């Protein structure tokens, strides 16, 4: 112990001794007055640090009750020791030096206990935080990390980060954000002029040869020509000329300031021309001039940006930003890219992050010098796999340092938030189009609403002709009456091939009168869910064509069972409803209990009579009951159709909700017919997502509900509000875009 004792006549005298012996940074452990003056216990600063360093944590040793009590009053023993000298002589059994020993020991014990408590109480990172860590460690930027981790569905958030379902979801999220060329033919079969642009040394010349070789393999040597504008590098012309000689194709040299139209006379009969441009730094002001020369003539030139996967992330981001700015300044678009030197890249995630954020489409990936073998069509799954290599095996290691190259350095916070929100909305829009049949047609109805009212009827008629684009498998027919409190009848709903609701509905007043005529008009539909029992020729026609149908009926509907005539309610009076399935009904999670019996109608047609009760799964309280008739040939398979019809009942209330909101929003300027089409479409999309339980639907639910901010009690109405506001936001962005073009033109 390096605690020293100093005695002086007064405080100034004893402190002078402490400074002389231990320096100005000495630690005063204790002090007291004595008969001879003042006594101080002090120690050097470095000794204090050595003594107060906490020992290694001992998690298997629990502090005793006595020690825990000491923690509550850490200085109790010191206080007792300090009080002792006032009543005992200086030569007592507990000298003053022992006080410092005890004080230091107490400090060590407290720090050790606090360290153990902190380790034990530190919360484990959530699954979303762990995914954020994983993405950042492999090189994705802050914005994308936060965007994806925030979109994690609650059902997956409760799982371990190492769960295959979580990692599969993460993989799908990245793949969905990466746009690629679908088919190689789409690029090579499109005739015209293609120019590869990019900085020096990214592999434009080799890529030019690879693309030309691919084209020659598909279409022969006659239609293709190579052009170079690279007059700066020594031997640049000769390198491309060697490739042209090997491919047996002509090669032309064009000055970098010369427009492409000057070569058109010499390129007669060439269907596919590829230009190897001179490499220029992204900071070179001549980049704009170069692209302007390519676009300045009368020939349209497709621009493709070549990106070196082994470049630094900061450089890649600047290249994309500057070259796209130059393209826009020249009135061109630069939306496609080719990734080169993929085999030389230590990490692929930074490049993919830039491609995703800027919305570039990846055409091909090059991973070697061989022509044309070392170039493949971009495969999003393989690219994401490479980006996540060596990261999936351990998602809980060290916290990564955030990449310094994130676009946070290039844009203010508000613009980053707007761009991030724009990307999320774009991805959400693409997901809805892919998931919900006819969603693009629903968008078209919202586009019509933005037009002058005199055009609504004409455009609605044209839109009605596109109903077949929904690929409808069946129809949920609505009652032929006005809805309560409304002046309109609920439109009929379409079902896709999986039995889920489509986005665009069928307005009743645009259909023929009579059930037979309506059903005949929907010849593509194999399933008909009817609100009432159709009889006579209509029923015979359904059976003759072996169509699938379900009719909802009342409890008073008469049928024949074992030769006796019964009302449906009486038939099931003593029946036990044993079969139980979960179902979403008007925004609630309920259980459907059902029973069925084979019966006949008046004409002797064999049918199945059904009774169903919807009950609360927790209290078993009955919420609703229903009766149906189905063809006997369907057997128990008709149960899934009953569930679909039950789920579709919720669309009426949702349609009313959205109708009122739209009417308040548009001020009555939108025609009632168009507003009904928009409202019922939103209701169908909300019901579609609310009724589905697969991971894709849950992810869409979370993305949409996140737009509302605050949680809602009912999921179906919250989804309807979110979809409505989402489409309104889409219209507002489009309106802003048109105004901006007019304002800043």
C-alpha positions in Angstrom: 0.0 0.0 0.0 1.5 3.4 -1.0 -0.6 5.6 1.3 1.5 8.1 3.2 0.8 10.0 6.3 1.5 13.7 6.6 1.3 15.8 9.8 1.5 19.6 10.0 0.6 22.6 12.2 -2.1 23.6 9.8 -3.7 22.7 6.5 -1.4 24.9 4.4 1.7 23.4 6.0 0.5 19.8 5.5 -0.6 20.3 1.9 2.8 21.8 1.1 4.3 18.5 2.4 1.9 16.5 0.2 2.8 18.5 -3.0 6.5 18.2 -2.3 6.3 14.5 -1.8 3.6 13.3 -4.3 3.1 16.2 -6.7 0.1 18.4 -7.5 -2.0 15.4 -8.7 -1.9 13.5 -5.4 -5.1 11.9 -4.1 -6.2 12.9 -0.6 -7.6 9.8 1.0 -8.6 11.2 4.4 -7.9 14.0 6.8 -8.5 14.9 10.4 -7.6 17.3 13.2 -5.3 16.1 16.0 -3.9 17.6 19.2 -0.8 18.7 17.3 -2.4 20.1 14.2 -3.8 18.4 11.0 -3.2 14.9 9.7 -3.7 13.8 6.0 -3.5 10.4 4.3 -2.5 10.8 0.7 -1.3 8.7 -2.2 0.2 9.3 -5.7 -2.2 9.4 -8.6 -0.7 6.4 -10.4 -0.9 4.3 -7.3 -4.6 5.3 -6.9 -5.3 4.1 -10.4 -3.6 0.7 -9.8 -5.5 0.2 -6.6 -8.9 1.2 -7.9 -8.7 -0.9 -11.2 -11.6 -3.4 -11.0 -10.8 -7.1 -10.8 -11.8 -9.5 -13.5 -15.6 -10.2 -13.3 -16.6 -13.3 -11.4 -20.1 -14.1 -12.6 -20.3 -17.4 -10.7 -19.6 -15.7 -7.3 -22.6 -13.9 -5.8 -22.0 -11.1 -3.3 -23.0 -12.0 0.3 -25.9 -10.3 2.1 -23.3 -8.4 4.1 -21.6 -7.1 1.0 -24.9 -6.1 -0.6 -25.8 -4.2 2.6 -22.4 -2.5 2.3 -23.2 -1.4 -1.3 -26.4 0.2 0.0 -24.2 2.2 2.5 -20.8 2.0 1.0 -19.1 4.4 3.5 -20.7 3.0 6.6 -17.5 1.3 7.8 -15.4 4.3 7.0 -17.8 6.6 8.9 -17.6 4.3 11.9 -13.8 4.3 11.7 -13.6 8.0 11.5 -15.9 8.4 14.5 -13.7 6.1 16.6 -10.8 8.5 17.1 -13.0 11.1 18.8 -13.7 8.7 21.6 -10.5 6.6 21.6 -6.9 7.5 21.8 -4.6 7.7 18.7 -3.0 4.5 19.7 -6.3 2.6 19.4 -6.4 -0.9 17.8 -7.7 0.5 14.5 -5.1 3.0 13.3 -6.0 5.8 10.9 -4.1 4.0 8.1 -6.6 1.2 8.3 -9.3 3.6 7.3 -7.7 4.2 3.9 -7.2 0.5 3.4 -10.9 -0.1 4.1 -12.0 2.7 1.9 -10.0 1.4 -1.1 -11.3 -2.1 -0.5 -14.9 -0.8 -0.5 -14.2 1.1 -3.7 -12.9 -2.0 -5.4 -15.8 -4.1 -4.2 -18.3 -1.5 -5.5 -16.7 -1.3 -8.9 -16.6 -5.0 -9.3 -20.3 -5.4 -8.3 -21.3 -2.6 -10.6 -19.4 -4.2 -13.5 -21.1 -7.5 -12.9 -24.5 -5.8 -12.6 -23.9 -3.9 -15.9 -22.9 -7.1 -17.7 -25.9 -9.0 -16.4 -28.4 -6.2 -17.1 -27.2 -5.1 -20.6 -30.0 -6.0 -23.0 -29.2 -8.3 -25.9 -29.5 -6.5 -29.3 -32.8 -7.1 -31.0 -33.1 -9.0 -34.3 -33.5 -5.8 -36.2 -30.4 -4.3 -34.6 -28.4 -7.4 -35.4 -29.5 -7.3 -39.0 -28.5 -3.7 -39.1 -25.1 -4.7 -37.8 -24.7 -7.5 -40.3 -25.5 -5.3 -43.3 -23.2 -2.5 -42.1 -20.3 -4.9 -41.5 -20.4 -6.3 -45.0 -20.4 -2.7 -46.4 -24.0 -1.6 -47.0 -24.6 2.1 -46.2 -26.4 3.6 -43.2 -29.6 4.4 -45.1 -30.1 1.0 -46.5 -29.3 -0.7 -43.2 -31.8 1.3 -41.3 -34.4 1.0 -44.1 -34.3 -2.8 -44.2 -34.0 -3.3 -40.4 -37.0 -1.0 -39.9 -39.1 -3.1 -42.3 -38.6 -6.4 -40.4 -42.0 -7.8 -39.7 -42.9 -8.3 -36.0 -43.4 -12.0 -36.4 -39.7 -12.3 -37.6 -38.5 -9.8 -35.0 -39.4 -12.3 -32.3 -37.1 -14.9 -33.8 -33.4 -15.4 -33.4 -31.2 -13.5 -35.9 -29.7 -16.8 -36.9 -33.1 -18.3 -37.8 -33.2 -19.3 -41.4 -36.5 -17.5 -41.9 -35.0 -14.2 -40.8 -31.9 -14.6 -43.0 -34.1 -15.7 -45.9 -36.3 -12.6 -45.5 -33.1 -10.4 -45.4 -31.9 -12.0 -48.6 -35.3 -11.4 -50.3 -35.3 -7.8 -49.3 -31.9 -7.2 -50.9 -32.8 -9.1 -54.0 -36.0 -7.1 -54.4 -34.0 -3.8 -54.3 -31.6 -4.9 -57.0 -32.9 -4.3 -60.5 -31.3 -6.4 -63.2 -31.8 -7.3 -66.9 -34.3 -10.1 -67.1 -33.2 -11.7 -70.3 -30.0 -11.4 -72.4 -32.1 -11.3 -75.5 -33.8 -8.1 -74.4 -30.4 -6.3 -74.7 -28.9 -7.9 -77.8 -32.1 -8.1 -79.9 -32.7 -4.3 -79.5 -30.9 -2.7 -82.5 -29.2 0.7 -82.3 -26.1 2.3 -80.8 -24.7 1.5 -77.4 -22.0 3.6 -75.8 -20.0 2.4 -72.8 -19.0 5.3 -70.5 -17.0 5.5 -67.3 -13.6 6.5 -65.8 -10.3 5.3 -67.1 -9.3 1.8 -66.3 -12.7 0.3 -65.5 -12.6 -2.2 -68.4 -14.6 -0.5 -71.1 -12.6 -1.8 -74.0 -12.6 -5.4 -72.8 -16.3 -5.1 -72.1 -16.9 -3.7 -75.6 -15.2 -6.8 -77.0 -17.2 -9.1 -74.8 -20.5 -7.5 -75.8 -19.6 -7.6 -79.5 -18.6 -11.2 -79.2 -22.0 -12.1 -77.7 -23.8 -10.2 -80.4 -21.8 -12.0 -83.1 -22.6 -15.3 -81.6 -26.3 -14.5 -81.8 -26.6 -12.6 -85.1 -23.4 -13.1 -87.0 -20.7 -10.6 -88.0 -22.4 -8.6 -90.7 -24.8 -6.4 -88.6 -22.3 -5.3 -85.9 -19.6 -2.6 -85.9 -17.2 -1.3 -83.2 -16.4 2.3 -82.7 -13.7 3.9 -80.4 -13.4 7.5 -79.4 -10.3 6.8 -77.2 -7.5 8.8 -78.9 -5.8 9.6 -75.6 -4.3 6.2 -74.5 -1.4 4.9 -76.5 -2.4 1.8 -78.3 -6.1 2.1 -77.4 -7.2 1.9 -81.1 -4.9 -1.0 -81.7 -6.3 -3.0 -78.8 -9.9 -2.7 -80.1 -8.7 -3.3 -83.6 -7.3 -6.7 -82.5 -10.6 -7.6 -81.0 -12.4 -6.5 -84.2 -10.1 -8.6 -86.3 -10.7 -11.7 -84.2 -14.4 -11.1 -84.4 -14.3 -10.3 -88.2 -16.2 -7.0 -87.6 -15.3 -3.5 -88.8 -13.8 -1.0 -86.4 -14.0 2.8 -86.8 -12.2 5.6 -85.0 -14.2 8.7 -84.0 -12.7 11.8 -82.4 -14.0 12.4 -79.0 -15.4 15.8 -80.1 -16.9 14.4 -83.3 -20.7 13.6 -83.3 -21.7 10.1 -84.1 -23.8 11.2 -87.1 -20.5 11.8 -89.0 -20.1 8.0 -89.1 -23.6 7.1 -90.1 -22.8 7.1 -93.8 -20.0 4.5 -93.2 -22.1 2.4 -90.8 -24.8 1.7 -93.4 -26.5 -1.7 -92.9 -25.1 -2.1 -89.3 -27.9 -2.9 -86.9 -25.8 -2.9 -83.7 -23.1 -0.4 -83.0 -21.1 -0.3 -79.8 -18.9 2.6 -78.9 -15.9 2.4 -76.6 -15.6 5.9 -75.3 -12.5 7.6 -73.9 -12.1 7.2 -70.1 -12.5 10.4 -68.2 -12.3 11.2 -64.5 -15.7 11.9 -63.0 -14.4 15.3 -62.0 -13.3 16.2 -65.5 -15.6 18.9 -66.9 -15.2 17.3 -70.4 -17.5 14.4 -69.3 -20.5 16.6 -70.1 -19.0 17.5 -73.5 -18.4 13.9 -74.3 -21.9 12.7 -73.5 -23.3 15.8 -75.3 -21.4 14.8 -78.4 -22.8 11.3 -78.3 -26.3 12.6 -78.0 -25.9 15.7 -80.2 -26.7 14.1 -83.5 -30.0 12.7 -84.8 -29.2 9.1 -83.7 -30.3 7.9 -80.3 -27.5 6.4 -78.3 -28.1 4.2 -75.3 -25.6 4.9 -72.5 -24.3 2.2 -70.2 -22.1 3.1 -67.2 -19.2 0.7 -66.5 -18.4 0.3 -62.8 -15.3 -1.2 -61.3 -16.3 -3.4 -58.4 -12.8 -3.1 -56.9 -13.0 0.7 -56.6 -13.4 2.5 -53.4 -17.0 3.2 -52.3 -16.5 6.9 -52.2 -15.2 6.9 -55.8 -18.0 4.7 -57.1 -20.6 7.0 -55.6 -19.0 10.0 -57.1 -18.7 8.3 -60.5 -22.4 7.4 -60.6 -23.5 10.9 -59.3 -21.3 12.9 -61.8 -21.9 10.8 -64.9 -25.7 10.8 -64.3 -25.6 14.5 -63.9 -23.7 14.9 -67.1 -26.2 12.6 -68.9 -29.1 14.7 -67.7 -27.4 17.9 -68.7 -27.1 16.4 -72.2 -30.8 15.4 -72.2 -30.0 11.7 -72.0 -30.8 9.0 -69.4 -28.1 6.8 -67.7 -30.0 4.1 -65.9 -28.0 0.9 -66.9 -24.7 -0.3 -65.7 -22.2 -3.2 -66.1 -20.1 -4.4 -63.2 -16.5 -5.2 -64.1 -13.6 -6.8 -62.1 -16.0 -8.6 -59.8 -13.3 -11.2 -59.1 -11.0 -8.5 -57.8 -13.4 -6.9 -55.4 -12.8 -7.6 -51.7 -16.4 -6.6 -50.9 -19.3 -6.3 -53.2 -21.8 -4.8 -50.8 -20.7 -1.2 -51.2 -21.2 -1.3 -55.0 -24.6 -3.0 -54.6 -25.6 -0.3 -52.1 -24.8 2.4 -54.6 -26.6 0.6 -57.4 -29.7 0.2 -55.2 -29.8 3.8 -53.9 -29.4 5.3 -57.4 -31.8 2.9 -59.0 -29.4 1.6 -61.6 -30.2 -1.6 -63.5 -27.3 -4.1 -63.7 -27.1 -5.6 -67.1 -24.0 -7.9 -66.9 -21.2 -8.8 -64.5 -17.6 -9.3 -65.6 -15.1 -11.4 -63.6 -12.1 -11.9 -65.8 -10.2 -11.0 -69.0 -11.4 -13.8 -71.3 -13.6 -12.8 -74.2 -16.5 -13.5 -74.1 -16.5 -16.2 -71.4 -15.9 -14.0 -68.4 -19.1 -12.0 -68.6 -22.5 -13.2 -67.4 -26.0 -11.9 -67.2 -26.5 -10.2 -63.8 -28.1 -12.6 -61.3 -29.5 -10.8 -58.2 -29.4 -13.9 -56.0 -25.8 -14.6 -56.8 -24.8 -10.9 -56.3 -26.5 -10.8 -52.9 -24.9 -14.1 -51.9 -21.5 -12.7 -52.7 -22.2 -9.5 -50.9 -23.2 -11.4 -47.7 -20.4 -14.0 -47.9 -18.7 -14.7 -44.6 -21.4 -12.7 -42.8 -24.3 -15.1 -42.4 -22.3 -17.4 -40.2 -21.9 -15.0 -37.4 -24.4 -12.1 -37.0 -23.5 -11.2 -33.4 -19.9 -10.3 -33.6 -18.3 -6.9 -33.1 -20.2 -3.6 -33.8 -19.0 -2.3 -37.2 -17.7 1.1 -38.0 -20.2 2.8 -40.2 -18.9 3.4 -43.7 -17.6 6.9 -44.1 -18.7 7.0 -47.8 -22.4 7.1 -47.1 -24.3 9.8 -49.0 -24.8 11.5 -45.7 -21.7 13.5 -46.6 -23.3 14.5 -49.9 -26.8 15.6 -48.9 -28.5 17.3 -46.0 -30.5 15.2 -43.6 -33.9 16.3 -44.8 -33.1 15.3 -48.4 -31.7 11.9 -47.3 -35.0 11.3 -45.5 -37.0 12.2 -48.5 -34.9 10.1 -50.8 -35.1 7.2 -48.4 -38.8 7.5 -48.1 -39.1 7.7 -51.9 -37.2 4.4 -52.3 -39.4 2.7 -49.7 -42.5 3.9 -51.5 -41.2 2.8 -54.8 -40.4 -0.7 -53.5 -43.8 -0.8 -51.8 -45.5 0.1 -55.0 -43.6 -2.6 -56.9 -44.4 -5.2 -54.3 -48.2 -4.3 -54.4 -48.2 -4.6 -58.2 -46.6 -8.0 -58.0 -48.7 -9.3 -55.2 -52.2 -8.0 -56.0 -53.6 -8.7 -59.4 -55.0 -5.6 -61.1 -53.2 -3.1 -58.8 -51.8 -1.3 -61.8 -55.4 -1.0 -63.0 -56.4 0.5 -59.7 -53.6 3.0 -60.1 -55.1 3.8 -63.5 -58.4 4.7 -61.9 -56.6 7.2 -59.6 -54.9 8.6 -62.7 -58.3 9.2 -64.3 -59.4 11.1 -61.1 -56.6 13.6 -61.7 -58.1 14.5 -65.2 -60.9 17.0 -65.9 -64.3 15.6 -65.1 -65.5 15.7 -68.7 -63.0 12.9 -69.5 -63.9 10.5 -66.6 -66.7 8.6 -68.4 -64.6 8.1 -71.6 -61.5 6.9 -69.7 -63.7 4.7 -67.4 -65.1 2.9 -70.4 -61.6 2.2 -71.7 -60.5 1.0 -68.3 -63.4 -1.4 -68.1 -62.2 -3.0 -71.3 -59.0 -3.9 -69.4 -60.6 -6.0 -66.7 -59.2 -9.2 -68.3 -55.7 -8.0 -67.3 -56.5 -9.1 -63.7 -56.4 -12.7 -64.7 -59.5 -13.3 -62.7 -60.4 -16.9 -61.8 -63.7 -16.1 -60.2 -66.2 -13.5 -59.1 -67.7 -12.6 -55.7 -71.1 -11.3 -56.7 -72.6 -8.6 -54.5 -76.3 -8.2 -53.6 -78.4 -6.3 -56.2 -79.4 -3.4 -53.9 -78.1 -0.1 -52.7 -76.0 -0.3 -49.5 -77.4 1.1 -46.3 -76.9 4.8 -46.1 -75.5 5.0 -49.6 -76.9 5.7 -53.1 -74.7 3.0 -54.7 -74.6 -0.8 -54.8 -71.4 -2.6 -53.9 -69.4 -3.6 -57.0 -68.7 -7.2 -57.7 -65.3 -8.5 -56.7 -62.8 -10.5 -58.8 -60.7 -13.4 -57.5 -57.2 -14.2 -58.8 -55.9 -17.7 -59.6 -55.1 -18.2 -55.9 -58.6 -17.2 -54.8 -57.5 -13.8 -53.4 -59.2 -10.6 -54.1 -58.1 -8.5 -57.1 -57.7 -4.7 -57.0 -60.2 -3.6 -59.7 -63.9 -4.3 -59.2 -66.9 -4.6 -61.5 -69.4 -1.8 -61.3 -73.0 -3.1 -61.2 -74.7 -0.5 -63.3 -72.2 -1.3 -66.2 -73.4 -4.9 -66.4 -76.4 -6.5 -68.1 -79.6 -7.2 -66.2 -80.3 -10.7 -65.0 -78.0 -13.4 -63.5 -77.7 -15.4 -66.6 -76.5 -12.5 -68.7 -74.0 -11.4 -66.0 -72.5 -14.8 -65.6 -72.3 -15.3 -69.3 -70.4 -12.0 -69.5 -67.8 -13.4 -67.2 -67.0 -16.5 -69.2 -63.4 -16.6 -68.0 -64.5 -17.0 -64.4 -64.7 -20.6 -63.2 -65.8 -19.8 -59.7 -69.0 -17.8 -58.8 -69.7 -16.9 -55.2 -73.4 -15.7 -55.2 -75.2 -13.6 -52.7 -78.4 -15.6 -53.2 -79.6 -18.9 -54.8 -80.0 -18.7 -58.5 -82.6 -21.0 -59.8 -84.0 -22.4 -63.1 -82.0 -22.0 -66.3 -79.1 -20.1 -64.5 -78.5 -22.9 -62.0 -78.8 -25.6 -64.8 -76.3 -23.7 -66.9 -73.8 -23.6 -64.0 -74.2 -27.3 -63.5 -74.1 -28.1 -67.2 -70.7 -26.3 -67.6 -69.5 -27.9 -64.3 -68.6 -24.4 -62.9 -67.9 -24.0 -59.2 -70.4 -22.0 -57.3 -71.6 -21.1 -53.8 -74.9 -19.5 -52.9 -75.5 -17.8 -49.6 -79.1 -18.4 -48.4 -81.2 -17.5 -45.5 -82.3 -19.8 -42.7 -85.7 -20.0 -44.1 -84.5 -21.5 -47.4 -86.4 -24.8 -48.1 -84.6 -28.0 -49.0 -85.3 -31.7 -49.0 -83.5 -34.1 -46.7 -84.3 -37.8 -46.6 -87.6 -37.0 -48.5 -88.7 -34.4 -46.0 -88.9 -30.7 -46.6 -87.0 -28.6 -44.1 -86.0 -24.9 -43.6 -82.2 -24.6 -43.4 -82.4 -23.4 -39.8 -84.5 -26.3 -38.7 -82.3 -28.8 -40.6 -79.3 -27.9 -38.4 -81.2 -27.4 -35.1 -79.6 -30.3 -33.5 -76.4 -30.6 -35.6 -73.0 -30.4 -33.9 -70.8 -27.9 -35.5 -67.5 -29.7 -35.1 -65.2 -28.6 -37.9 -63.2 -25.5 -36.9 -61.0 -23.3 -39.1 -59.5 -19.8 -38.4 -60.9 -16.9 -40.5 -60.6 -13.2 -40.7 -64.1 -11.6 -40.7 -64.6 -7.9 -40.8 -61.3 -7.1 -39.2 -61.5 -9.8 -36.5 -59.7 -13.1 -36.0 -62.5 -15.6 -35.5 -63.1 -19.4 -35.7 -65.6 -20.8 -38.2 -67.5 -23.9 -36.9 -69.4 -25.7 -39.7 -71.5 -28.7 -40.6 -73.0 -29.8 -43.8 -75.6 -32.3 -45.1 -76.5 -33.6 -48.5 -79.9 -32.4 -49.7 -81.9 -31.8 -52.9 -83.8 -28.8 -54.2 -87.3 -28.8 -55.6 -86.0 -30.0 -59.0 -84.2 -32.9 -57.4 -80.7 -31.3 -57.9 -78.2 -32.8 -55.4 -76.7 -30.1 -53.2 -74.8 -29.6 -50.0 -76.5 -27.5 -47.3 -74.0 -25.7 -44.9 -74.4 -24.0 -41.6 -71.5 -22.0 -40.2 -71.0 -20.1 -37.0 -68.3 -17.5 -36.4 -67.1 -17.5 -32.8 -64.6 -15.6 -30.7 -61.8 -18.1 -30.2 -61.2 -17.0 -26.6 -64.8 -16.7 -25.3 -66.6 -19.0 -27.8 -69.2 -16.2 -28.1 -71.1 -16.4 -31.4 -70.5 -13.4 -33.6 -72.5 -14.4 -36.7 -74.1 -17.4 -38.4 -74.5 -18.1 -42.1 -76.2 -20.7 -44.4 -75.0 -21.8 -47.9 -75.8 -24.2 -50.7 -73.1 -25.7 -52.9 -73.0 -28.4 -55.5 -72.8 -31.9 -53.9 -69.9 -32.7 -56.3 -67.6 -30.2 -54.5 -67.9 -32.0 -51.1 -65.9 -30.5 -48.3 -63.6 -28.7 -50.8 -66.3 -26.0 -50.8 -65.2 -24.9 -47.4 -62.4 -22.7 -48.7 -64.9 -20.9 -50.9 -67.2 -20.2 -47.9 -64.2 -18.7 -46.1 -63.4 -16.5 -49.2 -67.0 -15.2 -49.3 -66.9 -14.5 -45.5 -63.7 -12.5 -45.9 -65.1 -10.5 -48.7 -68.0 -9.3 -46.6 -65.7 -6.8 -44.9 -65.1 -4.9 -48.1 -68.5 -3.2 -47.9 -67.6 -1.3 -44.7 -64.2 -0.5 -45.9 -65.6 0.8 -49.2 -67.9 3.1 -47.3 -65.0 4.3 -45.2 -62.7 5.1 -48.2 -65.6 6.6 -50.2 -66.4 9.2 -47.5 -62.7 10.1 -47.1 -62.3 10.5 -50.9 -65.4 12.6 -51.2 -64.2 14.9 -48.5 -60.8 15.1 -50.2 -61.9 15.7 -53.7 -64.7 18.1 -52.8 -67.2 16.3 -55.1 -65.2 17.0 -58.3 -64.6 13.3 -59.0 -67.6 11.5 -60.4 -69.4 9.2 -58.0 -68.8 6.2 -60.4 -65.1 6.7 -60.4 -64.9 7.4 -56.7 -66.7 4.1 -56.1 -64.3 2.2 -58.3 -61.3 3.7 -56.4 -62.8 3.1 -52.9 -63.9 -0.5 -53.6 -60.4 -1.2 -55.1 -58.7 0.1 -52.0 -61.1 -2.0 -49.9 -60.2 -5.1 -51.9 -56.5 -4.6 -51.5 -56.8 -4.1 -47.8 -59.0 -7.2 -47.4 -56.6 -9.2 -49.5 -53.6 -8.3 -47.3 -55.6 -8.5 -44.0 -56.8 -12.1 -44.8 -53.4 -13.4 -45.9 -50.9 -14.9 -43.4 -47.9 -15.6 -45.5 -44.6 -13.8 -44.9 -44.9 -11.6 -48.0 -48.3 -10.4 -47.0 -47.1 -9.7 -43.4 -44.2 -7.7 -44.7 -46.5 -5.6 -46.9 -48.8 -5.1 -43.9 -46.0 -3.8 -41.8 -44.7 -1.5 -44.6 -48.2 0.0 -45.1 -49.1 0.3 -41.4 -45.8 2.1 -40.8 -46.9 4.9 -43.1 -49.7 5.7 -40.6 -47.2 6.3 -37.8 -49.5 5.5 -34.8 -51.0 2.0 -34.3 -54.6 1.3 -35.0 -57.0 -1.0 -33.2 -58.4 -2.7 -36.4 -55.9 -3.9 -38.9 -58.3 -4.0 -41.9 -59.4 -0.3 -41.6 -55.8 0.8 -40.9 -54.7 -1.0 -44.1 -57.4 0.7 -46.1 -56.4 4.1 -44.7 -52.7 3.4 -45.4 -53.3 2.3 -49.0 -55.5 5.3 -49.7 -52.9 7.7 -48.3 -50.2 5.8 -50.2 -52.0 6.4 -53.5 -52.7 10.0 -52.6 -49.0 10.4 -51.9 -48.2 8.9 -55.2 -50.5 11.4 -56.9 -48.9 14.3 -55.0 -45.4 13.3 -56.0 -46.5 13.1 -59.6 -48.1 16.5 -59.4 -45.0 17.9 -57.7 -42.9 16.5 -60.5 -45.0 18.1 -63.3 -45.0 21.4 -61.5 -41.3 21.2 -60.9 -40.6 20.6 -64.6 -42.7 23.6 -65.5 -41.1 25.8 -62.8 -37.5 24.9 -63.4 -37.6 24.4 -67.1 
